[in-house]
Amino acid sequence: MTPAEERRLSEIRQHLTGEDPGLARVLATGRQSASPAFAGALGAFLLAVAGGLLLLALGAELRSPALTVGGALFVVAVPALRATLNRRKS
């Protein structure tokens, strides 16, 4: 690469870093880090599924149709509601 090309490439890198630091980081490292919002949404989803499965198991153990149905609804409805709300915000 010629010195002029190297200078131009350096200018482009500096401009990109100033304009979009996230994109510059992804291009430099080759991987994208999860945003705090995504990590929170994933954590909430996993907690909802785990809680629903716990209710399902408890309902089955206690032979309680209400707990079993509640657990099934929790496993399905909470993540679906969360996804629906996230799509409306976008």
C-alpha positions, 0 to 999 in steps of 0.5 A, spaced: 500 500 500 502 506 498 503 512 503 497 516 500 493 510 500 495 508 508 493 516 509 487 515 506 485 509 510 487 512 516 482 518 515 477 513 513 478 509 520 478 516 524 472 518 520 468 512 521 470 512 529 467 519 530 461 517 526 459 510 528 464 507 534 459 501 535 460 499 527 468 501 528 468 496 533 465 491 530 469 492 524 475 492 528 474 486 532 470 482 527 464 480 532 458 484 535 457 485 543 450 484 546 447 491 548 444 492 555 437 492 552 438 485 549 441 482 555 436 484 559 430 482 554 434 475 554 434 475 561 427 476 562 425 471 557 429 466 560 426 467 567 419 467 564 420 460 561 424 458 568 418 460 572 413 457 567 416 451 567 417 451 575 409 452 575 408 447 570 412 442 575 409 444 581 402 444 578 403 436 576 406 434 582 400 437 586 395 435 581 393 442 581 390 444 574 390 451 576 397 451 577 399 447 571 395 451 566 398 458 569 405 455 568 403 453 561 400 460 560 406 463 563 411 460 559 407 462 552 404 468 554 409 472 557 415 471 552 410 473 546 407 479 550 414 481 551 416 480 543 409 484 541 411 490 546 418 490 543 415 490 536 411 496 537 416 500 540 420 499 534 
